[in-house]
Amino acid sequence: MRVIAGRFRSRVLQAPAGLATRPSSDRLRETLFNVLTPRMEGARFLDLYAGSGAVGIEALSRGAAEVVFVERAAAALTALRANLEKLGIRAEARVQAGTVCAFLSRIEGPFDVVFLDPPYDAAEEYESTLRILGAGNLPPRSQSRDLERPQSGTGTGGMLAEGAVVVVEHRRKDRLEDRYGDLTRTRLLQQGDAALSFYQRASAG
């Protein structure tokens, strides 16, 4: 794997050992960021089921202000932390070791872009995560010992900023709903056996 464009362009990334994690291909990431790049400058980006961190690192390379990586698999966390260290990424990145569901139940947004790529066979992960993200404001965040450095800011708030976009990588043959709460699918891109579904949160009014 490599970083495709931006300040880390062509830098090689470490992939997790074993077959438990399926990294997004370079070609699919290029397709993804052909759509997302206009949103990247100064964005807060949430990389769920982050694996090696390739997608979130690409976002930082293209101008995102901050990326939060959420991953629970030990091998993937090892690769993710090694990639961040190799590239000298510190202040702009935060790693959450744990489940996506636990993270979403307590953390504060808002994020401008959310990317999620659960295991293809984990249908319940797609459903539960998208329903949480589409539900609007979340419960107040609590302080978590799992966070590798404290989060700035206080109070409560929604996970998604107004006009935020949520992108889901999934198998081409798998059919996601067109709507999850406040999220409406606006675009579907297919490439080989994979697909990217883009959901938009409606702006106020």
C-alpha positions in Angstrom: 0.0 0.0 0.0 1.1 3.6 -0.6 -0.2 7.1 0.0 -1.6 8.3 -3.3 -1.3 12.1 -3.2 -0.5 15.1 -1.0 2.3 15.7 1.5 3.0 12.0 2.1 2.6 11.0 -1.6 4.2 7.7 -2.6 5.1 6.8 1.0 4.7 3.0 1.6 2.4 1.9 4.4 2.6 -1.3 6.5 -0.3 -3.7 6.2 -1.6 -5.7 9.2 -0.3 -9.3 9.5 -2.7 -12.1 8.7 -6.0 -12.1 6.8 -8.3 -10.7 9.4 -8.0 -7.2 8.0 -8.8 -6.3 4.4 -7.0 -3.1 3.3 -8.8 -0.8 0.8 -6.9 -1.0 -2.5 -4.9 1.9 -3.8 -7.3 2.1 -6.7 -10.4 2.3 -4.5 -8.8 4.9 -2.3 -8.0 7.0 -5.3 -11.7 6.8 -6.4 -12.8 7.7 -2.9 -10.6 10.8 -2.7 -11.4 12.0 -6.2 -14.8 12.7 -4.6 -13.6 13.8 -1.1 -10.6 15.9 -1.8 -12.6 19.2 -2.1 -13.8 18.6 1.5 -10.4 17.7 3.0 -8.8 21.1 3.7 -9.2 21.7 7.5 -11.7 18.8 7.9 -12.2 16.6 11.0 -12.1 13.0 9.6 -13.3 9.9 11.4 -11.9 6.6 10.2 -13.9 3.7 11.6 -12.7 0.1 11.4 -9.4 1.8 10.5 -7.2 -1.2 9.9 -3.7 0.1 8.9 -5.0 3.7 8.8 -4.5 4.0 5.1 -7.7 6.0 4.5 -7.2 8.3 7.4 -3.6 8.9 6.5 -4.6 9.7 3.0 -7.0 12.3 4.4 -4.2 13.9 6.4 -2.0 13.9 3.4 -4.6 15.8 1.5 -5.2 18.5 4.1 -7.4 17.2 6.9 -6.8 19.0 10.2 -7.5 16.0 12.4 -8.2 12.3 12.0 -9.5 9.9 14.7 -8.8 6.2 14.0 -11.0 3.6 15.6 -9.8 0.0 15.5 -9.9 -3.0 17.9 -7.8 -5.7 16.2 -4.3 -6.0 17.7 -2.5 -6.7 14.5 -4.2 -3.7 12.8 -3.4 -1.4 15.7 0.3 -2.4 15.5 0.4 -1.6 11.8 -1.6 1.7 12.3 0.7 3.0 15.0 3.8 2.0 13.0 2.5 3.9 10.0 1.8 7.0 12.0 5.2 6.8 13.6 7.0 6.3 10.3 5.3 9.3 8.8 5.9 11.5 11.9 2.2 12.0 12.4 1.4 12.9 16.0 -0.6 16.0 16.8 -3.1 15.5 14.0 -4.0 11.9 14.7 -5.7 10.1 17.6 -6.1 6.4 17.9 -9.0 4.8 19.7 -8.4 1.1 20.6 -11.7 -0.5 21.0 -15.0 -1.2 19.3 -16.8 1.3 17.0 -20.0 0.9 19.0 -18.3 1.8 22.3 -16.6 4.8 20.7 -19.8 6.2 19.1 -21.6 5.9 22.4 -19.4 8.3 24.2 -17.3 10.5 21.9 -18.1 14.1 20.9 -18.1 15.4 17.3 -18.7 17.0 15.1 -16.9 15.4 12.2 -17.0 16.6 8.6 -16.3 13.3 7.0 -16.7 9.7 8.3 -15.4 6.6 6.5 -16.4 3.1 7.6 -15.2 -0.2 6.3 -16.3 -3.1 8.5 -15.6 -6.7 7.6 -17.7 -7.5 4.6 -19.5 -10.4 6.3 -20.4 -8.3 9.4 -23.8 -7.1 8.2 -24.8 -6.1 11.7 -21.8 -3.7 11.9 -23.0 -1.8 8.9 -26.5 -1.6 10.1 -25.8 -0.6 13.7 -23.1 2.0 12.8 -25.1 3.7 10.1 -28.2 3.9 12.4 -26.2 5.5 15.2 -24.6 8.0 12.8 -28.0 8.8 11.3 -29.7 9.3 14.7 -28.6 12.9 15.2 -27.2 14.0 18.6 -25.5 11.3 20.7 -25.4 10.9 24.5 -22.8 13.1 26.3 -19.3 11.8 26.0 -17.6 10.4 29.0 -13.9 10.4 29.7 -12.3 7.2 28.4 -9.0 5.7 29.5 -8.8 4.1 26.0 -8.1 7.4 24.3 -4.4 7.8 23.7 -4.5 11.5 24.5 -7.3 13.7 25.9 -9.8 15.1 23.5 -10.2 18.9 23.5 -13.5 20.6 24.1 -16.3 19.9 26.5 -20.0 19.4 26.6 -22.2 17.4 24.2 -23.0 17.5 20.6 -23.8 15.6 17.5 -21.3 13.2 15.9 -21.8 14.8 12.5 -21.4 18.4 11.4 -24.1 19.9 9.2 -23.7 18.8 5.7 -21.3 16.0 6.8 -20.7 13.1 4.5 -20.5 9.4 5.5 -18.9 7.0 3.1 -19.2 3.2 3.4 -17.1 0.6 1.7 -18.9 -2.6 1.1 -19.3 -5.5 -1.3 -20.8 -4.6 -4.6 -23.5 -7.3 -4.2 -24.5 -6.1 -0.8 -27.4 -3.7 -0.7 -27.5 -1.0 1.9 -30.6 1.1 2.7 -31.0 4.4 0.9 -31.7 6.2 4.2 -30.6 5.8 7.9 -32.2 8.5 10.0 -30.8 11.8 9.0 -28.5 10.2 6.4 -29.6 9.9 2.8 -27.5 8.1 0.2 -26.5 10.5 -2.6 -24.0 8.5 -4.6 -23.0 4.9 -5.3 -19.7 4.1 -7.0 -18.8 0.6 -8.0 -15.4 -0.8 -8.7 -14.7 -4.5 -9.2 -16.3 -6.4 -6.4 -16.3 -3.4 -4.1 -18.6 -0.4 -3.8 -18.6 3.0 -2.1 -21.9 4.4 -0.8 -22.0 8.1 0.0 -24.5 9.4 2.6 -25.1 13.1 3.3 -26.5 14.6 6.5 -29.2 17.2 5.7 -28.3 20.7 6.6 -30.5 22.6 9.0 -33.5 23.9 7.2 
